[in-house]
Amino acid sequence: MTRTAILLSALAGLLLTALPASAQRVFVSGSGNDSNPCTYAAPCRSFQQAFSTVAPGGEIDVLDPAGYGPLTISNAISIQAHGFGGITQTGSSPAIEINAGTSDDITLNGLLIDGEGSGINGIVINRAGSVQILNCVVRHFVVGGISSSFQGNLLVSDTIVSDNQSANGIGMAVIAEYDKTVTATLSGITANDNGEWGVWLSGGGLTAMVTNSVMTNNAVDGLYMDSGTAWLGTSVISGNNENAVAITGGTLNSYQNNAINGNVLGSLTPASTQ
């Protein structure tokens, strides 16, 4: 190797060493700036900048109450908003859109997501391995709160989806011709005062559990199902404009410990408890 080649190799090594590695944990703050490195001492201002900075599979932490802007997610991430990280989206794009890899795990915890009556969709899940939506509020969107059509596992827990104008609080659609399968768990959700259905389940590849949840005062049905298989336990469905439960296809198994007030279209299948 020539002396020049040795020098170039050494310089390349120095440059690579000088490049900062992507952090596994970054921070956002209402007093932050998107020109910052997103550290605890110098946080970013927006979720999108923090997402661009953190390593895939890393974590974004919210340091204080503020609105942090809409977000498109393209790889594994955990967002820990601690109950006061806000997103206001009044435009046509979703507040959060997930287009990640089929093995990527996404966690959204403690977010307050508001469409202010003009945003179209809250959370839209197109592709991921698994998605967890925990302790969130999704409200005031023109169409729907949480919409999912991805192949994978979905958990929505201790989350409110309310006052969405023209569609569902939570909608899950599995498109049969794409051979998609979804396993969904809805636990401790409140779907209230939505423009059509509180919870909408559709698709032969869907298996869902709905437990410890409330579906009330929705403009059409509390719970609608047209295909797939689901189980319903310890939940309250009441005060909906058309049906408490509407089953036009698939099988909805009831553990027979629910409080259902209103019409039931179709038949619930009794499920034994142990």
C-alpha positions in Angstrom: 0.0 0.0 0.0 1.3 3.4 -0.9 1.8 6.2 1.6 -1.1 8.1 0.0 -3.4 5.1 0.3 -2.4 4.7 3.9 -3.1 8.4 4.7 -6.5 8.2 2.9 -7.4 5.1 4.8 -6.5 6.6 8.1 -8.4 9.8 7.3 -11.5 7.8 6.4 -11.2 6.0 9.7 -11.0 9.3 11.6 -14.1 10.6 9.8 -16.1 7.5 10.5 -15.1 7.8 14.2 -16.2 11.4 14.3 -19.7 10.7 12.9 -22.2 10.6 15.8 -24.1 7.4 16.2 -27.9 7.5 16.2 -29.2 7.8 19.7 -31.4 5.1 21.2 -33.3 7.6 23.2 -34.2 11.2 22.3 -36.3 14.0 23.8 -38.8 16.6 22.8 -39.8 19.7 24.7 -42.1 22.7 24.2 -39.0 24.9 24.6 -36.9 22.7 22.3 -35.6 23.5 18.8 -35.4 21.2 15.8 -31.8 22.3 15.2 -30.9 20.7 18.5 -29.5 17.1 18.7 -32.6 15.9 20.6 -30.7 15.2 23.8 -32.2 15.7 27.3 -30.2 18.9 27.7 -31.0 20.1 24.1 -34.3 18.6 23.1 -36.1 18.8 19.7 -39.4 20.6 19.2 -41.2 18.2 17.0 -42.0 14.5 16.9 -40.9 14.2 13.2 -37.5 15.7 13.9 -37.0 13.4 16.9 -38.1 10.4 14.8 -35.6 11.4 12.1 -32.8 11.6 14.8 -33.4 8.5 16.9 -32.1 5.1 15.9 -34.7 2.5 14.6 -36.2 0.8 17.5 -35.4 3.6 19.9 -37.5 5.8 22.1 -38.9 9.4 22.0 -39.6 10.9 25.4 -41.8 14.0 26.0 -40.4 16.3 28.7 -43.3 18.7 29.1 -46.8 19.5 27.9 -47.0 20.9 24.3 -48.1 20.1 20.8 -45.4 18.3 18.9 -46.9 18.1 15.4 -48.0 15.2 13.1 -45.8 12.2 12.5 -45.2 9.6 9.8 -43.6 6.4 11.2 -41.5 4.3 8.9 -39.7 2.0 11.3 -39.8 0.6 14.8 -40.2 3.3 17.5 -41.6 3.8 21.1 -43.1 7.2 21.9 -43.6 7.8 25.6 -45.6 11.0 26.0 -46.5 10.5 29.7 -50.1 11.7 29.2 -49.3 15.2 28.0 -47.7 15.0 24.6 -50.1 16.5 22.1 -50.6 16.3 18.3 -53.1 18.7 16.7 -53.7 17.9 13.0 -56.2 20.0 11.1 -55.1 19.0 7.6 -55.8 16.1 5.3 -53.0 13.9 6.4 -53.4 11.7 9.5 -52.1 12.9 12.8 -50.0 9.7 12.9 -49.5 7.5 9.9 -47.7 4.2 10.3 -46.0 2.7 7.2 -43.3 0.6 8.9 -41.8 -2.8 8.1 -43.7 -6.0 8.6 -41.5 -6.9 11.6 -41.4 -3.4 13.2 -42.9 -2.9 16.6 -44.6 0.5 17.3 -45.6 1.8 20.7 -47.6 5.0 21.3 -48.2 5.8 24.9 -49.9 8.8 26.5 -50.7 10.9 23.5 -53.5 13.5 23.2 -54.4 13.6 19.5 -57.0 16.2 18.3 -58.4 17.0 14.9 -60.2 20.2 16.1 -63.1 19.3 13.8 -61.2 19.6 10.6 -58.5 17.0 10.6 -59.4 13.9 8.6 -58.0 11.0 10.5 -56.3 10.4 13.8 -54.1 7.3 13.7 -53.9 5.3 10.4 -52.0 2.0 10.5 -51.1 0.7 7.0 -48.1 -1.6 7.7 -46.2 -2.8 10.8 -45.4 -5.9 12.7 -47.2 -4.9 15.9 -48.8 -1.7 17.2 -49.5 -0.8 20.8 -51.7 2.3 21.5 -51.8 2.9 25.2 -53.4 5.6 27.4 -54.2 7.8 24.5 -57.1 10.2 23.6 -58.0 10.5 19.9 -60.9 12.9 19.2 -62.5 15.5 16.9 -61.6 14.0 13.5 -63.8 14.3 10.4 -63.6 10.6 9.6 -62.2 8.3 12.2 -60.1 8.0 15.3 -58.0 4.9 14.8 -58.0 3.1 11.5 -56.1 -0.2 10.9 -55.7 -2.4 7.9 -52.2 -3.9 8.5 -51.2 -7.5 8.9 -50.0 -8.0 12.5 -50.9 -7.6 16.1 -52.8 -4.6 17.4 -53.3 -3.7 21.1 -55.4 -0.6 22.1 -55.6 -0.2 25.8 -57.0 2.4 28.2 -57.7 4.7 25.3 -60.6 7.1 24.5 -61.8 7.6 20.9 -64.6 10.1 20.9 -66.4 12.8 18.9 -65.1 11.7 15.5 -67.6 12.9 13.0 -68.4 10.6 10.1 -67.0 7.1 10.7 -65.6 5.0 13.5 -64.0 5.4 16.8 -61.9 2.4 16.1 -62.1 0.6 12.7 -60.2 -2.5 11.7 -60.5 -3.8 8.1 -58.8 -6.9 6.9 -58.8 -7.1 3.1 -59.3 -10.8 2.2 -57.8 -10.6 -1.3 -54.5 -9.4 0.2 -54.4 -12.5 2.5 -54.1 -10.3 5.5 -54.5 -11.4 9.1 -54.9 -9.3 12.2 -55.0 -10.2 15.9 -56.5 -7.3 17.8 -57.0 -6.7 21.5 -59.1 -3.8 22.7 -59.0 -3.5 26.4 -60.3 -0.6 28.5 -61.3 1.5 25.5 -64.1 4.1 25.4 -65.7 4.7 22.0 -68.2 7.5 22.5 -70.2 9.9 20.3 -68.7 8.9 17.0 -70.4 9.7 13.7 -71.1 6.0 12.8 -69.8 3.1 14.8 -68.0 2.9 18.1 -66.0 -0.2 17.0 -66.0 -1.6 13.5 -64.6 -5.1 12.8 -64.4 -6.3 9.2 -62.4 -9.1 7.4 -62.2 -12.9 7.5 -58.6 -12.7 8.7 -59.5 -10.8 11.8 -59.4 -12.2 15.3 -60.3 -9.7 18.0 -60.9 -9.5 21.8 -62.9 -6.7 23.2 -62.9 -6.5 27.0 -63.5 -4.1 29.8 -64.7 -1.5 27.3 -67.5 1.1 26.7 -69.2 1.8 23.4 -71.9 4.5 24.0 -73.8 7.2 22.2 -72.5 6.5 18.7 -74.7 7.6 15.7 -75.1 4.1 14.3 -74.0 1.0 16.2 -71.9 0.5 19.3 -70.1 -2.5 17.9 -70.4 -3.6 14.3 -69.0 -6.8 12.8 -69.3 -8.3 9.3 -66.7 -11.1 9.3 -63.9 -12.7 11.3 -64.0 -13.9 14.8 -64.3 -11.9 18.0 -64.9 -12.3 21.7 -66.7 -9.7 23.9 -66.4 -9.6 27.7 -67.2 -7.3 30.7 -68.1 -4.4 28.5 -70.9 -1.8 28.3 -72.7 -1.0 25.1 -75.6 1.5 25.5 -77.3 4.5 24.1 -76.3 4.0 20.4 -78.7 5.4 17.8 -79.4 2.2 15.9 -78.1 -1.0 17.4 -76.0 -1.8 20.5 -74.4 -4.6 18.5 -74.8 -5.4 14.8 -73.5 -8.7 13.5 -74.0 -9.2 9.7 -71.3 -11.9 9.4 -68.6 -13.7 11.2 -68.8 -14.9 14.8 -69.1 -12.7 17.9 -68.6 -14.8 21.1 -70.0 -13.3 24.3 -68.8 -14.3 27.7 -72.3 -13.3 28.9 -71.1 -10.8 31.4 -71.7 -7.7 29.3 -74.2 -4.9 29.9 -75.9 -4.5 26.5 -78.8 -2.0 26.2 -80.4 -1.6 22.8 -81.0 -3.8 19.7 -78.8 -6.7 18.8 -78.8 -7.3 15.1 -77.8 -10.9 14.5 -76.8 -13.4 17.2 -74.1 -13.4 19.8 -72.6 -16.9 20.4 -72.4 -17.8 24.1 -68.9 -18.4 25.3 -68.2 -20.3 28.5 -66.1 -18.8 31.3 -63.7 -20.6 33.6 
